[in-house]
């Protein structure tokens, strides 16, 4: 137990979310509990992790989740380990919610120069119908940026995934490659805008479109004999598009090949996404949790063969430096283990002084001076 690496999870505490401030001490080694010296609350070492308040052995839970995220159907887990299906679904729901929080925190703290982004949708069969899963990725690092699930392939679905892309992007030249769905063009133009300063004017701030945003489409027209591919430049100059393609993928032309490979990875490693499968999901929310679970594992815990860097060693020796998408994007410096992912504690929001009329008290000023840094 190391108090210097733990933060207080009480959102109303003045030390909320801050590490190494000396306010955390060991309350009980036997019960594995810490105590915050500011709010006097105690909490377990598993607080904020996936294993919080679980009665099953964490090693067993981790084993089941690793099997699920590598394509093992839930029915096989139940038959092999004897757990109730509702218990396994509860663990999967926990994993999805935890990984979604980890994914959003890491990308919020590490905004990216995306260069080229590709987006596409998957049609997934569920019990009682079909749903659509939209995914997006950064081509340079193969990083999965996010996704959304909806029963309809409509404007709301596209807005949800484009909003996630916009949330992690720095204002840099960017190439957005999608299929022929027209909703993408309007969504990109709506989201990739910034507010202008009001300069004392009343009313809503004006929005200015980002410079150097290119939008391209790859439209496939299938006939009985062949498949015709049409590449459209919707927005942006050809010279900038060619430069972004070279910097992000090395060579080639306008395409959506990278996101299609990611679609295949998701179909391979999630049993409900496999074509002609009987392991169907019942609700779209289940697919949403599975998507964030697999996406986080893909980014942080999985080496990508195309991201390996050749290293030249002394005496003419060579080796490949393996990298995950998160390492290639500069988010982490090592490949995470499943235990590290499941035990990662997302920091709670920092304490903010209460709003009040008049000047703050001396006590409030002391708290602000101590905990605002």
DODREN-375788 format. One record per residue (C-alpha): residue number from 1; x, y, z. Coordinates in nm, 2 decimals. Each point is the difference from the previous one (the first is absolute). Example, Ala and Ser with C-alpha at 12.3 -4.5 7.8 and 13.67 -1.06 7.14 Angstrom:
BEGIN
+-----+--------+--------+--------+
! num !     xx !     yy !     zz !
+-----+--------+--------+--------+
!   1 !   1.23 !  -0.45 !   0.78 !
!   2 !   0.14 !   0.34 !  -0.07 !
+-----+--------+--------+--------+
This chain:
BEGIN
+-----+--------+--------+--------+
! num !     xx !     yy !     zz !
+-----+--------+--------+--------+
!   1 !   0.00 !   0.00 !   0.00 !
!   2 !   0.15 !   0.33 !  -0.11 !
!   3 !  -0.20 !   0.31 !   0.11 !
!   4 !   0.21 !   0.23 !  -0.22 !
!   5 !  -0.16 !  -0.15 !  -0.31 !
!   6 !  -0.37 !   0.02 !   0.12 !
!   7 !  -0.24 !   0.29 !  -0.01 !
!   8 !  -0.32 !   0.07 !   0.19 !
!   9 !  -0.31 !  -0.10 !  -0.20 !
!  10 !  -0.24 !   0.22 !   0.20 !
!  11 !  -0.11 !   0.27 !  -0.25 !
!  12 !  -0.10 !   0.23 !   0.28 !
!  13 !   0.35 !  -0.02 !   0.17 !
!  14 !   0.25 !   0.29 !  -0.06 !
!  15 !   0.26 !  -0.26 !  -0.09 !
!  16 !  -0.21 !  -0.18 !  -0.26 !
!  17 !   0.19 !  -0.16 !  -0.28 !
!  18 !   0.35 !   0.12 !   0.11 !
!  19 !   0.29 !  -0.23 !   0.04 !
!  20 !   0.31 !   0.05 !   0.22 !
!  21 !  -0.14 !   0.28 !   0.22 !
!  22 !   0.06 !  -0.19 !   0.33 !
!  23 !  -0.37 !  -0.02 !   0.09 !
!  24 !  -0.03 !  -0.38 !  -0.05 !
!  25 !   0.12 !  -0.25 !   0.27 !
!  26 !  -0.04 !  -0.37 !   0.06 !
!  27 !  -0.30 !  -0.07 !   0.21 !
!  28 !   0.02 !  -0.38 !   0.02 !
!  29 !   0.25 !  -0.23 !  -0.16 !
!  30 !  -0.21 !  -0.31 !   0.08 !
!  31 !  -0.32 !   0.15 !  -0.16 !
!  32 !   0.20 !   0.18 !  -0.27 !
!  33 !  -0.16 !   0.34 !   0.07 !
!  34 !   0.13 !   0.36 !  -0.03 !
!  35 !  -0.12 !   0.31 !   0.18 !
!  36 !   0.00 !   0.36 !  -0.12 !
!  37 !   0.12 !   0.25 !   0.26 !
!  38 !  -0.22 !   0.28 !  -0.14 !
!  39 !  -0.34 !  -0.16 !  -0.01 !
!  40 !   0.08 !  -0.29 !   0.24 !
!  41 !  -0.17 !  -0.25 !  -0.23 !
!  42 !   0.15 !  -0.35 !  -0.05 !
!  43 !  -0.01 !  -0.20 !  -0.32 !
!  44 !   0.14 !  -0.33 !  -0.13 !
!  45 !   0.29 !  -0.05 !  -0.24 !
!  46 !  -0.25 !  -0.12 !  -0.26 !
!  47 !  -0.21 !   0.32 !   0.01 !
!  48 !  -0.03 !   0.13 !  -0.35 !
!  49 !   0.12 !  -0.32 !  -0.17 !
!  50 !  -0.20 !  -0.27 !  -0.18 !
!  51 !   0.02 !  -0.23 !   0.30 !
!  52 !  -0.16 !   0.23 !   0.25 !
!  53 !  -0.26 !  -0.18 !   0.22 !
!  54 !   0.04 !  -0.33 !  -0.20 !
!  55 !  -0.02 !  -0.31 !   0.21 !
!  56 !   0.16 !  -0.23 !  -0.26 !
!  57 !   0.38 !  -0.04 !  -0.02 !
!  58 !   0.14 !   0.28 !  -0.22 !
!  59 !   0.22 !  -0.25 !  -0.18 !
!  60 !  -0.30 !  -0.20 !  -0.10 !
!  61 !  -0.19 !   0.30 !  -0.12 !
!  62 !   0.30 !   0.11 !  -0.20 !
!  63 !   0.03 !  -0.34 !  -0.17 !
!  64 !  -0.37 !   0.01 !  -0.10 !
!  65 !   0.03 !   0.35 !  -0.14 !
!  66 !   0.31 !  -0.08 !  -0.20 !
!  67 !  -0.18 !  -0.30 !  -0.16 !
!  68 !  -0.30 !   0.22 !  -0.08 !
!  69 !   0.21 !   0.27 !  -0.17 !
!  70 !   0.18 !  -0.26 !  -0.21 !
!  71 !  -0.32 !  -0.14 !  -0.16 !
!  72 !  -0.12 !  -0.26 !   0.24 !
!  73 !  -0.38 !  -0.02 !   0.01 !
!  74 !  -0.17 !   0.06 !   0.33 !
!  75 !  -0.17 !  -0.34 !  -0.02 !
!  76 !   0.34 !  -0.17 !   0.00 !
!  77 !   0.11 !   0.20 !   0.30 !
!  78 !  -0.31 !  -0.11 !   0.19 !
!  79 !   0.05 !  -0.37 !  -0.10 !
!  80 !   0.37 !   0.00 !   0.09 !
!  81 !   0.00 !   0.19 !   0.33 !
!  82 !  -0.36 !  -0.05 !   0.12 !
!  83 !  -0.08 !   0.37 !   0.07 !
!  84 !  -0.35 !   0.13 !  -0.04 !
!  85 !  -0.04 !   0.19 !  -0.34 !
!  86 !  -0.12 !   0.31 !   0.18 !
!  87 !   0.32 !   0.00 !   0.21 !
!  88 !   0.22 !  -0.01 !  -0.31 !
!  89 !  -0.21 !   0.27 !  -0.17 !
!  90 !   0.05 !   0.21 !   0.31 !
!  91 !   0.37 !  -0.03 !  -0.02 !
!  92 !  -0.01 !   0.09 !  -0.37 !
!  93 !  -0.21 !   0.30 !   0.08 !
!  94 !   0.25 !   0.11 !   0.27 !
!  95 !   0.29 !  -0.05 !  -0.24 !
!  96 !  -0.17 !   0.21 !  -0.27 !
!  97 !  -0.08 !   0.29 !   0.23 !
!  98 !   0.35 !  -0.01 !   0.16 !
!  99 !   0.18 !  -0.01 !  -0.34 !
! 100 !  -0.22 !   0.28 !  -0.13 !
! 101 !   0.11 !   0.22 !   0.29 !
! 102 !   0.36 !  -0.09 !  -0.05 !
! 103 !  -0.02 !   0.06 !  -0.38 !
! 104 !  -0.16 !   0.34 !   0.04 !
! 105 !   0.24 !   0.11 !   0.27 !
! 106 !   0.32 !  -0.10 !  -0.19 !
! 107 !  -0.11 !   0.17 !  -0.32 !
! 108 !  -0.13 !   0.31 !   0.18 !
! 109 !   0.34 !   0.04 !   0.17 !
! 110 !   0.19 !  -0.07 !  -0.33 !
! 111 !  -0.15 !   0.19 !  -0.29 !
! 112 !   0.13 !  -0.12 !  -0.33 !
! 113 !   0.12 !   0.13 !  -0.34 !
! 114 !  -0.22 !  -0.24 !  -0.18 !
! 115 !   0.13 !   0.06 !  -0.36 !
! 116 !  -0.24 !  -0.26 !  -0.15 !
! 117 !  -0.32 !  -0.15 !   0.15 !
! 118 !  -0.21 !  -0.27 !  -0.16 !
! 119 !  -0.36 !  -0.09 !   0.11 !
! 120 !  -0.24 !  -0.28 !  -0.10 !
! 121 !  -0.30 !  -0.19 !   0.13 !
! 122 !  -0.07 !  -0.36 !   0.08 !
! 123 !  -0.34 !  -0.16 !  -0.04 !
! 124 !  -0.05 !  -0.23 !   0.30 !
! 125 !  -0.27 !  -0.26 !   0.05 !
! 126 !  -0.16 !  -0.01 !   0.35 !
! 127 !  -0.29 !  -0.19 !   0.14 !
! 128 !  -0.31 !   0.15 !  -0.16 !
! 129 !   0.17 !   0.21 !  -0.28 !
! 130 !   0.31 !   0.18 !  -0.09 !
! 131 !   0.20 !   0.29 !   0.12 !
! 132 !   0.28 !   0.22 !  -0.14 !
! 133 !   0.34 !   0.05 !   0.16 !
! 134 !   0.21 !   0.30 !  -0.12 !
! 135 !   0.37 !  -0.01 !   0.06 !
! 136 !   0.29 !   0.25 !  -0.06 !
! 137 !   0.38 !  -0.03 !   0.01 !
! 138 !   0.31 !   0.20 !  -0.05 !
! 139 !   0.20 !  -0.14 !  -0.30 !
! 140 !   0.35 !   0.10 !   0.11 !
! 141 !  -0.01 !  -0.19 !   0.33 !
! 142 !  -0.29 !  -0.24 !  -0.07 !
! 143 !  -0.16 !   0.14 !   0.32 !
! 144 !  -0.37 !  -0.07 !   0.05 !
! 145 !  -0.15 !   0.34 !   0.07 !
! 146 !  -0.35 !  -0.10 !   0.10 !
! 147 !  -0.34 !  -0.11 !  -0.13 !
! 148 !  -0.37 !  -0.01 !   0.06 !
! 149 !  -0.29 !  -0.25 !  -0.03 !
! 150 !  -0.35 !   0.08 !  -0.12 !
! 151 !  -0.29 !  -0.19 !  -0.14 !
! 152 !  -0.01 !   0.23 !  -0.31 !
! 153 !   0.28 !   0.11 !  -0.23 !
! 154 !  -0.11 !   0.36 !   0.04 !
! 155 !   0.13 !   0.35 !   0.08 !
! 156 !   0.01 !  -0.06 !   0.37 !
! 157 !   0.23 !  -0.30 !  -0.04 !
! 158 !   0.24 !   0.19 !  -0.23 !
! 159 !   0.00 !   0.31 !   0.22 !
! 160 !   0.09 !  -0.21 !   0.31 !
! 161 !   0.31 !  -0.15 !  -0.16 !
! 162 !   0.11 !   0.33 !  -0.17 !
! 163 !  -0.04 !   0.18 !   0.33 !
! 164 !   0.24 !  -0.24 !   0.16 !
! 165 !   0.25 !   0.05 !  -0.28 !
! 166 !  -0.03 !   0.38 !   0.05 !
! 167 !   0.05 !  -0.03 !   0.37 !
! 168 !   0.35 !  -0.17 !  -0.03 !
! 169 !   0.13 !   0.21 !  -0.29 !
! 170 !   0.24 !   0.29 !   0.00 !
! 171 !  -0.06 !   0.28 !  -0.25 !
! 172 !   0.24 !  -0.13 !  -0.26 !
! 173 !  -0.03 !  -0.10 !  -0.37 !
! 174 !  -0.22 !  -0.31 !  -0.01 !
! 175 !  -0.13 !  -0.24 !  -0.27 !
! 176 !  -0.34 !  -0.16 !   0.07 !
! 177 !  -0.06 !  -0.31 !  -0.21 !
! 178 !  -0.35 !  -0.17 !   0.01 !
! 179 !  -0.23 !  -0.20 !  -0.23 !
! 180 !  -0.28 !   0.14 !  -0.21 !
! 181 !  -0.24 !   0.08 !   0.29 !
! 182 !  -0.09 !   0.36 !  -0.05 !
! 183 !  -0.06 !   0.06 !   0.38 !
! 184 !   0.37 !   0.00 !   0.06 !
! 185 !   0.07 !   0.32 !  -0.21 !
! 186 !  -0.26 !   0.21 !   0.19 !
! 187 !   0.12 !  -0.14 !   0.34 !
! 188 !   0.36 !   0.08 !  -0.07 !
! 189 !  -0.08 !   0.35 !  -0.11 !
! 190 !  -0.22 !   0.06 !   0.31 !
! 191 !   0.25 !  -0.14 !   0.26 !
! 192 !   0.33 !   0.13 !  -0.13 !
! 193 !  -0.06 !   0.36 !   0.08 !
! 194 !   0.13 !   0.23 !   0.28 !
! 195 !  -0.16 !   0.29 !   0.18 !
! 196 !   0.12 !   0.35 !  -0.07 !
! 197 !   0.05 !   0.25 !   0.28 !
! 198 !  -0.31 !   0.21 !   0.07 !
! 199 !   0.19 !   0.32 !   0.07 !
! 200 !  -0.27 !   0.13 !   0.22 !
! 201 !  -0.29 !  -0.08 !  -0.24 !
! 202 !  -0.32 !  -0.16 !   0.12 !
! 203 !  -0.15 !  -0.32 !  -0.12 !
! 204 !   0.15 !  -0.33 !  -0.11 !
! 205 !   0.36 !  -0.01 !  -0.11 !
! 206 !   0.07 !  -0.05 !  -0.37 !
! 207 !   0.15 !  -0.32 !  -0.12 !
! 208 !   0.30 !  -0.01 !  -0.24 !
! 209 !   0.07 !  -0.31 !  -0.20 !
! 210 !   0.35 !  -0.15 !   0.05 !
! 211 !   0.26 !   0.06 !  -0.27 !
! 212 !   0.16 !  -0.28 !  -0.19 !
! 213 !  -0.28 !  -0.26 !   0.06 !
! 214 !  -0.03 !  -0.24 !  -0.30 !
! 215 !  -0.30 !  -0.24 !  -0.04 !
! 216 !   0.02 !  -0.29 !  -0.25 !
! 217 !  -0.24 !  -0.28 !  -0.08 !
! 218 !   0.05 !  -0.35 !  -0.13 !
! 219 !  -0.32 !  -0.11 !  -0.18 !
! 220 !  -0.03 !  -0.37 !  -0.09 !
! 221 !  -0.25 !  -0.10 !  -0.27 !
! 222 !  -0.05 !  -0.37 !  -0.02 !
! 223 !  -0.15 !  -0.18 !  -0.30 !
! 224 !  -0.04 !  -0.36 !  -0.09 !
! 225 !   0.33 !   0.00 !  -0.19 !
! 226 !   0.23 !   0.23 !   0.19 !
! 227 !   0.04 !   0.27 !   0.27 !
! 228 !   0.07 !   0.36 !  -0.12 !
! 229 !   0.17 !   0.24 !   0.24 !
! 230 !  -0.04 !   0.37 !  -0.03 !
! 231 !   0.22 !   0.24 !   0.20 !
! 232 !  -0.15 !   0.34 !   0.07 !
! 233 !   0.17 !   0.31 !   0.14 !
! 234 !  -0.28 !   0.18 !   0.18 !
! 235 !   0.21 !   0.27 !   0.17 !
! 236 !   0.37 !   0.10 !  -0.01 !
! 237 !   0.26 !   0.05 !  -0.26 !
! 238 !   0.17 !  -0.31 !  -0.17 !
! 239 !   0.35 !   0.11 !   0.10 !
! 240 !  -0.09 !   0.01 !   0.37 !
! 241 !  -0.18 !  -0.34 !  -0.03 !
! 242 !   0.30 !  -0.16 !  -0.16 !
! 243 !   0.23 !   0.14 !   0.26 !
! 244 !  -0.21 !  -0.13 !   0.29 !
! 245 !  -0.02 !  -0.34 !  -0.17 !
! 246 !   0.37 !  -0.03 !  -0.02 !
! 247 !   0.06 !   0.12 !   0.36 !
! 248 !  -0.27 !  -0.23 !   0.15 !
! 249 !   0.02 !  -0.32 !  -0.20 !
! 250 !   0.32 !   0.03 !  -0.20 !
! 251 !  -0.13 !  -0.06 !  -0.35 !
! 252 !  -0.32 !  -0.09 !  -0.18 !
! 253 !  -0.31 !   0.19 !  -0.10 !
! 254 !  -0.33 !   0.10 !   0.16 !
! 255 !  -0.14 !  -0.31 !   0.18 !
! 256 !  -0.18 !  -0.14 !   0.30 !
! 257 !   0.21 !  -0.32 !   0.02 !
! 258 !   0.12 !   0.07 !   0.36 !
! 259 !  -0.34 !   0.03 !   0.16 !
! 260 !  -0.12 !  -0.30 !  -0.19 !
! 261 !   0.28 !  -0.20 !   0.15 !
! 262 !  -0.10 !   0.13 !   0.34 !
! 263 !  -0.35 !  -0.11 !  -0.07 !
! 264 !   0.13 !  -0.35 !  -0.07 !
! 265 !   0.19 !   0.00 !   0.33 !
! 266 !  -0.31 !   0.09 !   0.19 !
! 267 !  -0.20 !  -0.27 !  -0.18 !
! 268 !   0.27 !  -0.25 !   0.08 !
! 269 !   0.04 !   0.08 !   0.37 !
! 270 !  -0.36 !   0.06 !   0.10 !
! 271 !  -0.23 !  -0.30 !  -0.01 !
! 272 !  -0.33 !   0.21 !  -0.06 !
! 273 !   0.16 !   0.16 !  -0.31 !
! 274 !   0.09 !  -0.33 !  -0.18 !
! 275 !  -0.21 !  -0.05 !  -0.31 !
! 276 !  -0.24 !  -0.30 !   0.02 !
! 277 !   0.05 !  -0.03 !   0.37 !
! 278 !  -0.25 !  -0.12 !   0.26 !
! 279 !   0.17 !   0.19 !   0.28 !
! 280 !  -0.21 !   0.31 !  -0.07 !
! 281 !  -0.03 !   0.30 !   0.23 !
! 282 !  -0.34 !   0.09 !   0.14 !
! 283 !   0.04 !   0.38 !   0.04 !
! 284 !   0.19 !   0.27 !  -0.18 !
! 285 !   0.14 !   0.11 !   0.34 !
! 286 !   0.18 !  -0.34 !   0.02 !
! 287 !   0.17 !   0.07 !  -0.33 !
! 288 !   0.10 !   0.34 !   0.12 !
! 289 !   0.17 !  -0.14 !   0.31 !
! 290 !   0.17 !  -0.28 !  -0.21 !
! 291 !   0.12 !   0.27 !  -0.25 !
! 292 !   0.18 !   0.21 !   0.27 !
! 293 !   0.14 !  -0.31 !   0.17 !
! 294 !   0.16 !  -0.13 !  -0.32 !
! 295 !   0.10 !   0.35 !  -0.12 !
! 296 !   0.19 !   0.07 !   0.32 !
! 297 !   0.17 !  -0.35 !  -0.01 !
! 298 !   0.09 !   0.05 !  -0.37 !
! 299 !   0.15 !   0.35 !   0.07 !
! 300 !   0.19 !  -0.08 !   0.33 !
! 301 !   0.06 !  -0.38 !   0.02 !
! 302 !   0.05 !  -0.12 !  -0.36 !
! 303 !   0.32 !   0.02 !  -0.20 !
! 304 !  -0.07 !   0.11 !  -0.36 !
! 305 !   0.22 !  -0.17 !  -0.26 !
! 306 !   0.00 !   0.30 !  -0.24 !
! 307 !   0.12 !   0.23 !   0.27 !
! 308 !   0.33 !  -0.18 !   0.08 !
! 309 !   0.32 !   0.20 !  -0.05 !
! 310 !   0.32 !  -0.17 !  -0.12 !
! 311 !   0.30 !   0.06 !   0.23 !
! 312 !   0.36 !  -0.05 !  -0.11 !
! 313 !   0.21 !  -0.14 !   0.28 !
! 314 !   0.38 !  -0.04 !   0.03 !
! 315 !   0.18 !  -0.28 !  -0.19 !
! 316 !  -0.25 !   0.01 !  -0.29 !
! 317 !  -0.30 !  -0.12 !   0.21 !
! 318 !  -0.35 !   0.12 !  -0.06 !
! 319 !  -0.32 !  -0.02 !   0.20 !
! 320 !  -0.35 !   0.14 !  -0.02 !
! 321 !  -0.13 !   0.24 !   0.27 !
! 322 !  -0.37 !  -0.10 !   0.05 !
! 323 !  -0.25 !   0.27 !   0.06 !
! 324 !  -0.37 !   0.03 !   0.09 !
! 325 !  -0.22 !   0.27 !  -0.16 !
! 326 !   0.02 !   0.20 !   0.33 !
! 327 !   0.38 !  -0.01 !   0.00 !
! 328 !   0.01 !   0.11 !  -0.36 !
! 329 !  -0.24 !   0.29 !   0.08 !
! 330 !   0.22 !   0.11 !   0.30 !
! 331 !  -0.27 !  -0.08 !   0.26 !
! 332 !   0.20 !  -0.26 !   0.19 !
! 333 !   0.36 !  -0.12 !   0.00 !
! 334 !  -0.06 !  -0.38 !   0.05 !
! 335 !  -0.25 !  -0.27 !  -0.08 !
! 336 !  -0.26 !  -0.03 !   0.28 !
! 337 !  -0.09 !  -0.33 !   0.15 !
! 338 !  -0.36 !  -0.09 !   0.06 !
! 339 !   0.05 !   0.04 !   0.37 !
! 340 !   0.14 !   0.35 !  -0.04 !
! 341 !  -0.30 !   0.10 !  -0.22 !
! 342 !  -0.25 !  -0.14 !   0.24 !
! 343 !   0.16 !   0.15 !   0.31 !
! 344 !   0.06 !   0.35 !  -0.15 !
! 345 !  -0.18 !   0.26 !   0.21 !
! 346 !  -0.13 !   0.30 !  -0.20 !
! 347 !   0.06 !   0.31 !   0.20 !
! 348 !  -0.31 !   0.17 !   0.13 !
! 349 !  -0.06 !   0.37 !  -0.08 !
! 350 !   0.19 !   0.25 !   0.21 !
! 351 !  -0.16 !   0.19 !   0.27 !
! 352 !  -0.14 !   0.35 !  -0.09 !
! 353 !  -0.08 !   0.27 !   0.25 !
! 354 !  -0.37 !   0.05 !   0.06 !
! 355 !  -0.17 !   0.29 !  -0.16 !
! 356 !  -0.10 !   0.27 !   0.25 !
! 357 !  -0.08 !   0.37 !   0.01 !
! 358 !   0.26 !   0.23 !   0.14 !
! 359 !   0.36 !  -0.07 !   0.08 !
! 360 !   0.11 !  -0.35 !   0.10 !
! 361 !   0.09 !  -0.08 !   0.36 !
! 362 !   0.36 !  -0.04 !   0.11 !
! 363 !  -0.06 !  -0.37 !   0.04 !
! 364 !  -0.11 !  -0.03 !  -0.36 !
! 365 !   0.29 !   0.21 !  -0.12 !
! 366 !   0.24 !  -0.23 !   0.18 !
! 367 !  -0.16 !  -0.31 !  -0.16 !
! 368 !   0.02 !   0.16 !  -0.34 !
! 369 !   0.37 !   0.09 !   0.05 !
! 370 !   0.08 !  -0.35 !   0.11 !
! 371 !  -0.20 !  -0.21 !  -0.24 !
! 372 !  -0.02 !   0.20 !  -0.32 !
! 373 !   0.35 !  -0.07 !  -0.11 !
+-----+--------+--------+--------+
